[in-house]
Amino acid sequence: MPRFAVYYIPQADDPFYLLGTQVLGYDVRAHQNVIPPSELKEVLGPGKQSWTMFCRPYGFHLTICEALDVDWATIPRVEQELADLLKCFDSSHLFVLDRRDDQPVGVWEEGASKILALLYEPNMSLRMLHTLLVARLTLLGTGSGFLKRYLTHPQKELPLHLVQQLRLFYSPRVFENWHPHFTLLNPYEGEEAPMIASRLAQLFQSYRRVIVPTICLLIQENNEANWQIYQEFRR
């Protein structure tokens, strides 16, 4: 079964995007692998290739609406719904991301490994878009990886409001729990996560404010496939 998601992906010639794709080793816009320059390998160390195994198929992106299972026949409806919802926003009100200066690179536990990601704060317009897309597009999906994992391995300690979000919106990472980020390493299995996070923060220090001029609808044909841009909407 395919999945769809709504992401922000910087433009192909944006230095921010080029740097992100070099870290991940995959260019989602060009559908091709990227060989990182030698200086980047020195920053991240020899284990870097395996550290992007889980995030590489997605490409360099920021999630606005999480990946949802969908029937192939429903994808045109998702596309039209997204186009209609974007028209509800005044194009003069920009979607903006500002870097989290208190913690520019987050380090999150994920089982025995960690995820390292650039953290941003959305402005009000972008947060409203996220909320609207989650509320409307979820109705067109049939489930998610989050929901499957919860149903297979229920977490008794999970707060009730997150359980309800899973049931209604197939994700516990929505609304107040939506923390916009660009994943850089997953799974990181080294022992120096704080040091690597500091190096990544330095590497991306120029990209403090990011304007979001386009929104992408992406499709993953199956669990083994790389994600592909299905349609890109310019504001």
C-alpha positions in Angstrom: 0.0 0.0 0.0 1.3 3.5 -0.8 1.7 6.3 1.6 1.5 10.1 1.2 3.0 12.9 3.2 3.2 16.7 3.0 6.7 18.1 3.4 8.7 21.3 2.9 11.7 20.6 0.6 14.0 23.5 -0.2 14.6 24.2 -3.9 17.3 22.2 -5.7 19.7 25.1 -6.0 19.3 26.3 -2.4 22.7 25.9 -0.6 20.6 24.8 2.5 19.2 21.9 0.4 22.5 21.0 -1.2 24.2 20.7 2.2 21.3 18.7 3.6 21.4 16.2 0.7 25.2 15.8 1.1 24.7 14.9 4.8 21.9 12.4 3.9 23.6 11.1 0.8 20.4 11.2 -1.3 18.7 13.9 -3.4 15.0 13.4 -3.4 14.4 16.0 -6.1 16.9 14.4 -8.5 16.1 10.8 -7.4 19.8 10.0 -7.0 22.4 9.2 -4.4 24.9 11.9 -3.5 28.5 11.4 -2.6 29.4 13.7 0.3 32.6 15.8 0.0 35.7 14.7 1.9 35.4 17.6 4.4 31.9 16.5 5.4 33.1 13.0 6.0 35.8 14.4 8.3 33.1 16.4 10.3 30.9 13.4 10.8 33.4 10.6 11.0 33.8 7.2 9.4 30.5 5.8 10.5 28.4 8.4 8.6 27.1 6.2 5.8 25.2 3.9 8.1 24.0 6.8 10.3 21.6 8.0 7.5 20.2 4.6 6.6 16.7 5.2 7.9 16.3 8.9 7.0 18.0 8.7 3.5 14.9 7.4 1.6 12.9 10.6 2.6 15.5 13.1 1.4 16.2 16.4 3.1 12.8 17.6 4.2 10.7 19.0 7.0 7.4 17.2 7.8 4.2 19.2 7.9 1.8 16.3 7.7 3.0 12.8 8.7 3.2 9.8 6.3 -0.2 8.1 6.1 -1.3 4.9 4.4 -3.6 5.6 1.4 -5.4 3.8 -1.4 -4.0 4.6 -4.8 -7.5 5.8 -6.0 -7.6 8.4 -3.2 -4.3 10.2 -4.1 -6.0 12.7 -6.5 -8.4 13.6 -3.8 -5.5 14.3 -1.4 -3.9 16.4 -4.1 -7.0 18.5 -4.7 -7.7 18.9 -0.9 -4.2 20.1 -0.4 -4.5 22.6 -3.2 -7.8 23.9 -1.9 -6.5 24.3 1.7 -3.5 26.2 0.6 -5.7 28.7 -1.1 -7.2 29.6 2.3 -4.0 31.4 3.2 -3.1 34.9 2.2 0.0 34.6 0.0 1.3 37.8 1.6 1.5 36.1 4.9 4.7 34.0 4.6 5.3 30.6 6.1 8.5 31.0 8.2 10.8 28.8 10.2 13.2 30.2 12.8 16.1 28.1 14.2 15.8 26.9 17.8 18.8 28.8 19.2 18.4 27.1 22.6 18.8 23.7 20.9 19.6 24.0 17.2 20.2 20.3 16.8 18.0 17.9 18.8 19.2 14.4 20.0 16.3 12.0 20.4 16.4 8.5 21.7 15.1 5.9 19.3 15.5 2.4 20.8 19.2 1.6 21.1 20.2 4.4 18.7 19.5 8.2 18.4 18.1 10.7 15.9 19.9 14.0 15.3 17.8 16.7 13.7 17.9 20.5 13.0 15.1 22.1 15.1 13.0 25.1 14.0 10.0 27.0 15.4 7.2 27.8 12.9 5.4 31.1 12.7 1.7 31.2 13.3 0.7 30.8 9.6 2.8 27.6 9.2 1.4 26.2 12.5 -2.1 26.9 11.3 -1.3 25.1 8.0 0.0 22.1 9.9 -3.2 21.9 12.1 -5.5 22.3 9.1 -3.7 19.6 7.1 -3.7 17.1 9.9 -7.4 17.7 10.6 -8.5 17.4 6.9 -6.0 15.1 5.2 -6.0 12.4 7.9 -9.6 11.7 6.9 -8.3 10.5 3.5 -5.7 8.2 5.0 -6.2 4.6 6.3 -3.5 4.4 9.0 0.1 4.9 9.7 3.3 3.3 10.9 2.8 5.0 14.3 -0.6 3.4 14.7 0.6 0.0 13.6 3.4 0.1 16.1 1.0 1.2 18.9 -1.5 -1.5 18.1 1.2 -4.2 17.9 3.1 -3.0 21.0 0.8 -0.8 23.2 2.6 1.6 25.4 0.8 1.6 28.8 2.7 4.7 29.9 1.6 6.8 26.8 -0.5 9.7 28.0 -4.2 9.5 27.2 -4.2 12.6 24.9 -1.4 11.0 22.8 -3.4 7.8 22.5 -6.4 9.8 21.3 -4.3 11.6 18.8 -3.1 8.2 17.5 -6.6 7.0 17.2 -8.0 10.1 15.4 -5.0 11.4 13.5 -2.7 8.4 13.3 0.2 10.2 14.9 1.3 11.4 18.4 3.4 14.2 16.7 0.7 16.6 15.9 -0.6 20.0 17.2 1.3 21.0 20.3 3.6 17.9 19.8 4.6 19.0 16.3 8.3 20.1 16.5 9.4 21.0 12.9 12.8 19.5 12.1 15.1 18.3 9.3 16.4 14.9 10.2 20.1 14.6 9.5 21.2 11.3 11.1 19.1 8.2 11.9 20.2 5.9 13.3 23.1 7.5 15.0 24.9 4.7 16.9 28.1 6.5 18.0 29.1 7.4 21.5 29.6 11.2 20.9 26.1 12.4 20.1 26.5 15.8 21.8 29.8 16.4 19.9 28.3 15.5 16.6 25.2 17.6 17.3 27.5 20.6 18.0 29.4 20.0 14.7 26.1 19.8 12.8 24.9 23.0 14.4 28.1 24.8 13.3 27.7 23.3 9.8 24.2 24.7 9.4 24.7 27.9 11.4 23.9 30.2 8.4 20.4 28.9 8.0 18.8 30.7 11.0 15.6 31.7 9.2 13.9 29.7 6.4 11.1 31.0 4.2 8.8 28.3 2.9 7.6 29.2 -0.6 6.4 25.8 -1.7 4.7 22.8 -0.2 5.3 19.3 -1.6 2.9 16.3 -1.7 5.1 13.1 -1.7 4.3 9.5 -2.4 6.0 6.3 -1.3 5.0 3.4 -3.5 5.8 0.8 -0.9 7.8 0.4 2.3 11.1 -0.3 0.4 10.9 2.6 -2.1 12.4 6.0 -1.8 9.9 8.9 -1.5 9.0 10.9 -4.6 7.5 14.3 -5.1 4.1 13.8 -6.5 3.1 17.5 -6.8 4.6 20.8 -5.6 2.5 23.8 -4.8 3.8 27.3 -5.0 2.1 29.9 -2.8 
